[in-house]
Structures are given as structure tokens and as C-alpha cells.
Amino acid sequence: MPRSPSPLSSQPSVQSQSSQSWRDTSRPSLEDRMALTRSWVAAPSVTFSLFHADPDQRLPRGAEEQPQEEEEEEEEESTESEPEPEPMEEEVFDGVLGENAVAAALHTLGRSASGTECVYLHLSLSDHLLTDIRILDKYIYLEKLNLSNNKIRDLSCVSHMPYLLELDVSHNELTTYFDFKPPRNLQVANFSYNDIPEMEDLSNYQSLKKLILDNNNITEIQGLDKCHNLTYLSLANNKIKAITGLKKLPIKTLCLKSNQIVKAVGLEGLKVLQVLDLSDNQISSLEGLEEHNLLENINLENNRVSELSELEYIESLPLLRVFNLLKNPVQEQEDYWLLVIFMLLRLTELDHQKISVEEKVAALNKYDPPQEVVAAQDHMSHVMYSMMQPQHVFNSTLPSLDAPYPMLVLTGPLAYTAPVTPRGALISEKRNRLDYYYVSQEEFDKMVNTGKFIVTFKYSGFHYGLSREVLENIAREGLATCVHLEIEVGGPLAAAALSGL
């Protein structure tokens, strides 16, 4: 086969033609420019042939025009034929605590107990799915250890931590607690959210100040007799039915919420108790809460208290400030809010709501009003009833408001003008009936409703009234009136002010 012409040799022919055209005319002809353009357009195909596998092999006509799509398809096929790398297997954590994890969790650099070494005092390893923590045996200088939210069942390593002060092993799988040699100065222990069925004897943990055993399966409070420094105890969400084992302990905060307790008795030995949470139980009486003079906060939400008379057990507590009776039947009683405030005047918060000064005043005015309020209410009612009757000028009415009808009131046992009362005569009064005019309760009420009284009052459970008719009989004779009444009536009678009648 004849060899294809060299691309280098084809280029000068075009140039010579174009050069000739340029020499002949001052401007290249159209044919010369087209030939020059064709020569440069063909250059890429020449370059492609230089990198062919066999430079002597002649390419077929039009080979340089093969579509680029075929090359892309070949690349895709080669890519698909390559084997995919196998995924690496993830390491499964076996729950065993390692030194690297411990090193990353240590913090709070300080001095050792002897003061001769610089050591880390705190270790926090919560939420690590740990099951084996034996490596902690050699970390003897720890003072604070947090192992919450793991799967730990064995705490024997704590026996090697004589300086430990705080221990948090909540949210684990423990079935017992303090199953290790007691650190001498352990003060705070949190064993909540485990599976502990009963309380152990804690006589060896006399430095313990705070103990949390929430959300376990404990049925009885016991083993705390020697914990003479225990000030905080929480046993919420267990299965306790009675309060026991708390004699002569310095507990200030006691939480027994969400148990099965039916009585609040058993707290007699807690003389310094300040905060008591017995919510979510089955308590119907407040008996047992009296004589706790330091008690400041009582929570009885969601129990069975149905009578306001139960408040008599705690109304004498001098420091009680916060009280909660939400979700109790007693809340359905009329005037519950004001009556509780009246019975417990020292409260600042009731049922999670602040008590205002205005509410305290309203409670006092309703259930134990001062003499001024009683006198004003009594005068108002009698004036109203009197105005409903036919009006005329009384003999006791004087022309000047500045000089009201004179009345002398003597408070004492002597009698002169006899009041009216519906109570029966006493044995000592049957000989002399000048002290009182005795009428039936029905007659007394009728006299009130017909405006016959100037003033009425209640004393020792009985009603008394000063009749206008008696006053008129004396005034008709031109005499001043002298009345003997109990001293409590002085205020209402002064407020009655005959000048206003």
C-alpha cells in the first residue's frame, strides 16, 4: 500500500499556494482563504494519528470522525467491570472499659489526699454502654465518679477508692447497692433507676449526707439507723406502703412521691424536717404532720384528702410557706381557696400559685373579720331593714346631728336595759328576768327582718340584740339609756351611731 502523505509535507503546499496568491494580489482570494482554513482544520486528525499504536498502519477513511460516544461507552464498561471494594466490618463494643476511654473522661486536676501528688479527682463516663469497669481498681484517688446510663452490674471497683465523696450509678442494671467496701467519707450516692429490691444496712456509711434510690423496687425503708449525717433522702417511684425506719435522723428533705402510702404517720422522729413530698400516694388524712415546727414545704398533690378539717393538723406550723393540694377531692369544696388561705395564713404559695395580700385580706374579712368590719356590716344591714319599714320621727331623734341622742353603755355584769335573745334562760337567770328578754329564734329573726333592732351580735354561739322599742320606752320617759352588754359589742354599737338613724 502506498504510504499516506506526511502531514508535515501537506502543510507547505497550502502555504505555497496561499503565498503565491498573496504575491499576485494585494488581498488573498476567496479560494486561497478557504484552502488555508481547510489545512488548519485537518490538523487535529494528524495529531491523533501520531499517538496511534501503529504509526505505519493507515487509518481508514473517516476514522477520525468516529463519535466520542463510543469512547465514553468503553470507559463506562471498564468502570463497571472493576470489582467493588468489600465494606469493612464495624467493631462491636464489648462493654469493657479501656484506659483510653478513662484518660479521655478524667478531669479536675488537684492534689491527692496526702497532698504529695497531683492527680485527677473526677471521672465522668455516662452513656458509654459499659458492663465491665474493673480497670478502675487502680484509680484510687478519685473523689467524684459518674457512671450513669450504662449497663453495670458490679461495683466492686469502688472498694479501691477510699477517698470517694460522690457516686452516681443511676440508670444501670444493679440489683443491690453498696456491695463494696465503704469509702470512709462517701457523702452523696445516687442509685436511682436500677433494679434494687430492698435496702441494705448502711451502718458503715455514717458520712452519707444524700441518698437517692428513686425508681427501684423497694418495699420498705430500713437500714438507716446509723446514718447520723443523712439530710436528704429520696425514695420516689418505689413500692413503699408505710413510712418506717426514720427515727432520730437529721433529714431535712424527704421525697416519697409515687408510692403506695396511705397514712402520713411515721415522721415523728424527723425533728428538723423542712421539705416533704408525699405526692402521688393514697393519703386521706394529714395526721402525723403536726409538731414539725421547721416544716416549710408540703406537697400532697394527687392524694385523697377530701375534708378541709384535715388542715387543723398543720395550721399551727409556724414556718409553713408552700402547700400543694392539687388533684385532691377537697378542691371541689366551695370557697376552698380562701378557706385554706384563712386556715394557713402564713402561706406564700398554694397549689403552685403565689398568694397575694389582697387574697389574705379577703379571707380574713370573710372568715374572721375585725370588729370594724363586723360593725359596718351590721349597721348596714339594720339600716337597710329599717328603711324598708314605714318612716316616722322617733322620740330619740334630735334636731342636731352634732348632738346625737345620749347613750351610756356599761360593759360589765350589771344590768339595766335588757337585750333581746333567742337563747333559753340560764338557771341563775330564772329568778330575775330583767337581764334579757327571751324570745324564740323565729321571733328573733322576724324582729331582724322588720328592723326592730339597733344592733345585734353573736357571743358564745348565741344571738343578742338591742331593741329600738326598749330604747323608745326609756326615751319616752325623758331618761338617758344605760345598756349593759359584752365588751365585744362596743365596736358595733359605736358604729351604729344613733345620729344616723
C-alpha positions in Angstrom: 0.0 0.0 0.0 1.3 3.5 -0.7 2.0 5.4 2.5 -0.2 8.3 3.3 1.5 11.6 2.8 3.1 13.1 5.8 1.0 15.8 7.5 4.1 18.0 7.6 4.6 17.8 3.9 0.9 18.7 3.2 1.1 21.9 5.2 3.7 23.7 3.0 1.7 23.1 -0.2 -1.1 25.0 1.2 1.2 27.7 2.4 2.9 27.9 -1.0 -0.5 28.3 -2.7 -1.5 30.9 -0.4 1.8 32.7 -0.6 1.6 32.7 -4.4 -1.9 34.2 -4.1 -0.6 36.9 -1.8 2.2 37.8 -4.2 -0.2 38.0 -7.1 -2.7 40.3 -5.5 -2.7 42.7 -2.6 -5.5 40.8 -0.9 -5.9 36.9 -0.8 -8.6 35.5 -3.0 -11.6 33.6 -1.6 -10.1 30.3 -2.8 -6.8 30.9 -1.0 -8.5 31.6 2.3 -10.7 28.5 2.0 -7.7 26.4 1.3 -5.8 27.8 4.3 -8.8 27.1 6.5 -9.1 23.5 5.4 -5.4 22.9 6.1 -5.7 24.0 9.7 -9.0 22.2 10.3 -7.3 18.9 9.3 -4.5 19.4 11.8 -6.3 17.7 14.7 -6.7 14.5 12.8 -3.0 14.5 12.1 -2.2 14.9 15.7 -4.4 12.0 16.6 -2.6 9.7 14.2 0.7 10.5 15.8 -0.4 8.7 19.0 -1.8 5.6 17.4 -0.5 2.2 18.4 0.9 1.5 14.9 2.0 4.7 13.1 2.6 2.8 9.9 -0.9 1.4 9.7 -3.1 3.5 7.6 -6.3 4.7 9.1 -9.5 4.1 7.2 -11.2 7.0 5.6 -13.3 8.8 8.1 -11.8 7.1 11.2 -11.0 10.5 12.7 -14.7 11.2 12.7 -15.8 8.4 15.0 -18.3 9.7 17.6 -17.0 10.4 21.0 -19.9 8.5 22.5 -18.2 5.1 21.7 -15.2 6.1 23.8 -17.5 7.1 26.7 -19.3 3.8 26.5 -16.0 1.9 26.6 -14.9 3.8 29.7 -18.2 3.0 31.4 -17.8 -0.7 30.6 -14.3 -0.7 32.0 -15.6 1.0 35.2 -18.4 -1.5 35.6 -16.1 -4.4 35.2 -13.9 -3.3 38.2 -14.8 -5.2 41.4 -16.3 -3.0 44.2 -14.4 -2.9 47.4 -15.9 -5.0 50.2 -17.3 -2.9 53.2 -15.2 -3.0 56.3 -16.9 -4.6 59.3 -17.6 -2.2 62.2 -16.1 -3.1 65.5 -18.7 -4.1 68.1 -18.1 -2.6 71.6 -17.9 -5.3 74.2 -18.7 -3.0 77.1 -15.3 -3.4 78.7 -13.8 -0.1 79.8 -10.3 0.7 78.5 -7.5 3.0 79.5 -8.0 5.4 76.6 -11.7 5.9 77.5 -10.7 6.6 81.1 -8.0 9.0 80.1 -10.4 11.0 78.0 -13.0 11.2 80.8 -10.8 12.3 83.6 -10.9 15.9 84.7 -10.4 18.3 87.6 -6.8 18.2 88.4 -5.9 18.5 92.0 -3.9 17.3 94.9 -4.2 13.8 96.3 -5.5 13.2 99.8 -1.9 13.0 101.1 -1.0 16.3 99.3 2.1 14.8 97.8 0.8 14.0 94.3 -1.0 15.9 91.5 -3.9 13.7 90.3 -7.2 13.8 88.5 -10.1 13.8 91.0 -13.2 13.5 88.9 -14.2 10.8 86.3 -17.4 11.0 84.2 -18.3 8.0 82.0 -22.1 8.3 81.5 -23.8 6.9 78.4 -21.0 4.6 77.4 -22.8 1.2 77.4 -20.3 -0.1 79.9 -20.6 -3.5 81.5 -17.1 -4.1 82.9 -15.3 -1.4 84.8 -12.7 -3.5 86.6 -10.0 -1.3 85.2 -11.0 1.4 87.7 -9.4 -0.6 90.5 -6.2 1.4 90.2 -7.8 4.9 90.2 -7.6 5.1 93.9 -7.6 8.9 94.2 -11.0 9.6 92.6 -13.3 11.8 94.7 -16.2 12.0 92.3 -17.4 9.2 90.0 -20.2 9.4 87.4 -21.2 6.0 85.8 -24.8 6.8 85.0 -26.7 5.4 82.0 -24.7 2.3 81.4 -25.3 -1.5 81.9 -23.2 -2.0 85.0 -24.0 -4.8 87.4 -20.8 -4.9 89.5 -19.4 -2.1 91.6 -16.6 -3.9 93.4 -14.0 -1.5 91.9 -15.3 1.2 94.3 -13.8 -0.7 97.1 -10.4 0.6 95.9 -11.4 4.2 96.1 -11.0 5.2 99.8 -11.3 8.9 99.1 -14.5 8.8 97.0 -17.1 11.5 98.0 -19.8 11.4 95.4 -21.0 8.3 93.4 -23.6 8.4 90.6 -24.6 5.0 89.2 -28.2 5.8 88.2 -29.7 4.2 85.1 -27.8 0.9 85.3 -28.7 -2.8 86.0 -27.8 -3.1 89.6 -29.7 -5.4 91.9 -28.1 -4.3 95.1 -26.3 -1.3 96.4 -23.3 -0.5 98.5 -21.9 -4.0 97.8 -18.4 -2.8 98.1 -16.0 -1.8 100.9 -17.3 1.5 102.1 -15.3 4.6 101.3 -14.9 6.3 104.6 -16.1 9.8 103.5 -18.7 8.9 100.9 -21.3 11.7 101.1 -23.6 11.5 98.1 -24.8 8.3 96.4 -27.3 8.1 93.6 -28.7 4.6 92.8 -31.9 5.6 91.1 -33.3 3.8 88.1 -31.9 0.3 88.9 -33.5 -2.9 90.0 -32.8 -2.9 93.7 -35.5 -4.8 95.7 -34.6 -3.9 99.2 -32.5 -1.5 101.3 -29.3 -2.8 102.9 -27.8 -1.9 106.3 -25.8 1.3 105.9 -24.3 1.4 109.4 -20.8 1.6 107.8 -21.7 4.7 105.8 -22.1 7.2 108.6 -20.7 10.1 106.5 -23.6 9.8 104.0 -25.5 13.0 103.5 -27.6 12.5 100.4 -29.1 9.2 99.3 -31.2 8.8 96.1 -33.0 5.5 95.5 -35.7 6.6 93.0 -37.3 4.2 90.6 -36.4 0.8 92.1 -38.5 -2.0 93.6 -38.0 -1.1 97.3 -41.0 -2.0 99.6 -39.7 -1.0 103.0 -37.5 1.8 104.4 -34.8 0.3 106.6 -31.0 0.2 107.4 -30.7 4.0 108.0 -30.5 3.9 111.8 -26.8 4.8 112.0 -26.8 7.4 109.2 -26.5 10.3 111.6 -25.5 12.8 108.9 -28.2 12.0 106.3 -30.1 15.2 105.4 -31.5 14.3 102.0 -33.4 11.0 101.3 -35.4 10.3 98.1 -37.3 7.1 97.5 -39.7 8.2 94.8 -41.4 5.7 92.5 -41.0 2.6 94.6 -43.5 0.2 96.3 -43.4 1.6 99.8 -46.7 1.2 101.7 -45.8 2.7 105.1 -43.3 5.2 106.5 -40.9 3.4 108.8 -37.3 3.3 109.8 -36.8 7.1 110.1 -36.4 7.6 113.8 -34.0 10.3 115.1 -32.5 11.2 111.7 -31.4 14.7 110.7 -33.3 14.5 107.4 -34.3 18.0 106.1 -35.7 16.9 102.7 -37.7 13.7 102.3 -39.2 12.6 99.0 -41.6 9.7 99.0 -43.7 10.6 95.9 -45.3 7.9 93.7 -45.5 5.1 96.3 -48.5 3.3 97.9 -48.5 5.2 101.2 -52.0 5.6 102.9 -51.0 7.5 106.1 -48.6 10.3 106.9 -47.6 8.8 110.2 -44.1 7.6 111.0 -42.4 11.0 110.7 -42.3 11.8 114.4 -38.6 11.3 114.7 -37.7 13.8 111.9 -37.5 16.9 114.1 -35.6 19.1 111.6 -37.7 18.2 108.5 -38.2 21.1 106.2 -39.4 19.8 102.8 -41.8 16.9 102.5 -43.0 15.4 99.2 -45.8 12.8 99.5 -47.4 13.4 96.2 -49.0 10.7 94.1 -49.9 8.4 97.0 -53.2 7.4 98.7 -53.2 9.7 101.8 -56.6 10.9 103.1 -55.6 12.4 106.4 -52.8 14.9 107.5 -52.5 13.3 110.9 -48.8 12.8 111.6 -47.6 16.2 110.2 -48.3 18.2 113.3 -45.4 19.3 115.6 -42.9 19.7 112.8 -42.1 23.3 113.6 -39.4 23.6 110.9 -41.5 22.3 108.1 -41.6 24.8 105.2 -42.9 22.9 102.2 -45.5 20.2 101.9 -46.5 18.5 98.7 -49.7 16.4 98.8 -50.7 16.6 95.1 -52.7 13.7 93.7 -53.8 12.1 97.0 -57.2 11.5 98.6 -57.7 14.4 101.0 -61.4 15.3 101.0 -62.0 17.4 104.1 -60.8 20.9 104.9 -60.9 20.0 108.6 -57.7 18.0 108.0 -55.8 21.3 107.8 -56.2 21.6 111.6 -53.2 19.2 111.9 -50.9 21.7 110.2 -52.4 25.1 110.9 -50.1 25.7 113.8 -46.9 25.1 111.9 -45.0 28.4 112.2 -42.8 28.2 109.2 -45.1 26.6 106.6 -44.9 28.7 103.4 -45.6 26.3 100.5 -48.5 23.9 100.3 -49.9 21.8 97.4 -53.3 20.1 97.4 -53.8 19.9 93.6 -55.8 16.9 92.4 -57.4 16.2 95.8 -61.2 15.9 96.3 -61.0 18.8 98.8 -60.5 21.2 95.9 -64.1 20.7 94.9 -65.4 22.4 98.0 -66.9 25.8 97.9 -64.5 28.6 98.9 -61.7 26.2 99.0 -59.1 28.7 98.1 -60.0 31.4 100.6 -60.6 29.0 103.4 -57.2 27.3 103.0 -55.6 30.7 103.0 -57.5 31.7 106.1 -56.6 28.5 108.0 -52.9 28.7 106.9 -52.3 32.5 107.0 -48.5 32.1 106.8 -48.6 30.5 103.3 -47.0 32.4 100.4 -47.8 29.7 97.8 -50.8 27.4 97.4 -51.1 24.8 94.6 -48.2 26.3 92.7 -49.7 29.8 92.8 -48.5 32.8 94.7 -50.9 34.2 97.3 -51.5 37.9 97.2 -52.0 40.3 100.1 -55.5 41.1 98.8 -56.4 37.4 98.9 -55.3 37.2 102.5 -57.3 40.2 103.4 -60.4 38.8 101.7 -60.0 35.5 103.5 -59.8 37.3 106.9 -62.7 39.6 106.2 -64.8 36.6 105.3 -64.0 34.1 108.0 -62.7 36.2 110.9 -63.5 39.9 110.2 -62.2 42.6 112.6 -64.7 44.4 114.8 -64.7 47.4 112.4 -65.9 45.3 109.5 -68.5 43.4 111.7 -69.8 46.7 112.9 -70.1 48.2 109.5 -71.8 45.2 108.0 -74.2 45.0 111.0 -75.1 48.7 110.8 -75.6 48.5 107.0 -78.0 45.6 107.3 -80.1 47.1 110.1 -80.3 50.5 108.3 -81.5 48.6 105.2 -84.2 46.7 107.0 -85.3 49.9 108.9 -85.6 51.8 105.6 -87.9 49.1 104.3 -90.4 49.9 107.1 -92.8 52.9 107.3 -90.8 56.0 108.3 -91.7 58.4 111.1 -89.8 60.7 113.6 -88.7 58.8 116.7 -88.6 60.2 120.2 -84.9 59.6 120.2 -84.3 61.6 117.1 -82.8 65.0 117.9 -82.8 68.1 115.6 -79.0 68.4 115.6 -76.6 65.8 114.1 -73.8 67.2 116.3 -75.7 66.2 119.4 -77.0 62.7 119.0 -79.2 61.1 121.5 -77.2 60.4 124.6 -76.5 56.7 125.4 -74.3 55.3 128.1 -73.0 51.8 127.6 -71.7 50.0 130.6 -69.7 46.8 129.8 -69.9 44.5 132.8 -72.2 42.1 134.7 -74.6 44.8 135.9 -77.9 45.1 134.1 -80.3 47.9 133.3 -81.7 47.8 129.8 -82.3 44.2 128.9 -81.3 43.0 125.4 -83.4 40.5 123.4 -82.0 37.0 122.9 -83.5 33.7 121.5 -81.5 31.6 123.9 -83.1 29.9 126.8 -82.8 31.4 130.3 -80.0 30.0 132.5 -80.6 28.6 135.9 -79.2 31.8 137.5 -81.4 34.0 135.4 -84.8 32.4 136.2 -85.2 34.3 139.4 -84.6 37.7 137.8 -85.6 38.1 134.1 -84.5 41.7 133.9 -81.2 40.8 132.2 -82.7 39.7 128.9 -85.9 39.5 127.0 -86.2 35.9 125.9 -87.8 35.1 122.6 -87.7 32.2 120.2 -85.2 32.1 117.3 -88.1 32.5 114.9 -89.3 35.7 116.7 -85.7 37.0 116.8 -85.2 36.5 113.0 -88.6 38.2 112.4 -87.5 41.2 114.5 -84.3 41.4 112.5 -86.2 41.4 109.2 -88.6 44.0 110.3 -86.0 46.4 111.5 -86.7 46.2 115.2 -83.0 46.2 116.3 -80.5 48.9 116.6 -77.6 46.4 116.8 -77.2 42.6 117.0 -74.2 40.5 117.9 -73.2 36.9 118.4 -71.5 35.7 121.5 -70.6 32.2 122.6 -72.8 30.8 119.9 -75.9 32.8 120.8 -77.5 35.9 119.3 -78.3 39.1 121.1 -80.0 42.4 120.0 -80.7 45.8 121.4 -84.3 46.6 120.6 -85.4 50.0 119.4 -88.7 49.5 121.3 -86.9 49.2 124.6 -84.9 52.4 123.8 -88.1 54.2 122.8 -89.8 53.3 126.1 -87.0 54.8 128.1 -86.7 57.9 125.8 -90.4 58.5 126.2 -89.9 58.9 129.9 -87.2 61.6 129.2 -84.4 59.4 130.5 -81.0 58.5 129.2 -80.4 54.9 128.3 -78.0 52.7 130.1 -77.2 49.4 128.4 -75.1 46.5 129.7 -73.6 44.3 127.0 -70.5 42.2 126.4 -67.4 44.2 125.6 -67.3 42.7 122.0 -70.4 44.8 121.2 -68.8 48.1 122.0 -67.5 48.5 118.4 -70.7 47.6 116.6 -72.8 49.8 118.9 -70.4 52.7 118.4 -70.6 52.2 114.6 -74.4 52.1 114.8 -74.3 55.8 115.9 -77.9 56.8 116.6 -77.3 60.1 114.9 -77.5 58.2 111.6 -80.9 56.6 112.4 
